């Protein structure tokens, strides 16, 4: 999937975003845009909270 420019323009992640804001933003981003992979640290935190499924890639 390509960059969803409109979504990015409407959903800017603040530089001082809290962990909760970052988690929410990355979940929404993954659903709306396929421009890049989710950062490993975010993916692991979401998995630990049971918000996304563990993948073979995340077990490395």
C-alpha positions as a Python dict, from the first residue, in 0.01 Angstrom:
ca = {
    (1, 'X'): (0, 0, 0),
    (2, 'X'): (125, 349, -78),
    (3, 'X'): (142, 662, 133),
    (4, 'X'): (-198, 799, 234),
    (5, 'X'): (-106, 1168, 212),
    (6, 'X'): (-446, 1294, 326),
    (7, 'X'): (-437, 1080, 641),
    (8, 'X'): (-85, 1198, 726),
    (9, 'X'): (-182, 1562, 684),
    (10, 'X'): (-479, 1521, 919),
    (11, 'X'): (-303, 1302, 1178),
    (12, 'X'): (28, 1451, 1282),
    (13, 'X'): (207, 1281, 1571),
    (14, 'X'): (333, 1548, 1813),
    (15, 'X'): (707, 1545, 1889),
    (16, 'X'): (625, 1529, 2259),
    (17, 'X'): (368, 1250, 2225),
    (18, 'X'): (324, 1021, 2523),
    (19, 'X'): (360, 646, 2483),
    (20, 'X'): (-21, 614, 2484),
    (21, 'X'): (-51, 872, 2205),
    (22, 'X'): (220, 697, 2006),
    (23, 'X'): (50, 359, 2043),
    (24, 'X'): (-285, 503, 1933),
    (25, 'X'): (-127, 686, 1639),
    (26, 'X'): (60, 378, 1515),
    (27, 'X'): (-250, 158, 1539),
    (28, 'X'): (-450, 412, 1338),
    (29, 'X'): (-162, 454, 1094),
    (30, 'X'): (-135, 81, 1032),
    (31, 'X'): (-508, 70, 951),
    (32, 'X'): (-504, 375, 722),
    (33, 'X'): (-166, 378, 551),
    (34, 'X'): (95, 130, 436),
    (35, 'X'): (387, 363, 382),
    (36, 'X'): (615, 192, 634),
    (37, 'X'): (638, -77, 899),
    (38, 'X'): (553, -7, 1260),
    (39, 'X'): (863, 53, 1475),
    (40, 'X'): (972, -258, 1661),
    (41, 'X'): (942, -95, 2004),
    (42, 'X'): (581, 10, 1933),
    (43, 'X'): (491, -332, 1789),
    (44, 'X'): (633, -512, 2093),
    (45, 'X'): (444, -286, 2336),
    (46, 'X'): (118, -341, 2147),
    (47, 'X'): (178, -717, 2151),
    (48, 'X'): (252, -710, 2525),
    (49, 'X'): (-78, -532, 2583),
    (50, 'X'): (-263, -782, 2364),
    (51, 'X'): (-366, -515, 2115),
    (52, 'X'): (-207, -690, 1816),
    (53, 'X'): (-110, -1052, 1755),
    (54, 'X'): (243, -1178, 1799),
    (55, 'X'): (409, -1242, 1462),
    (56, 'X'): (708, -1459, 1373),
    (57, 'X'): (901, -1142, 1292),
    (58, 'X'): (843, -999, 1640),
    (59, 'X'): (982, -1313, 1805),
    (60, 'X'): (1332, -1256, 1661),
}
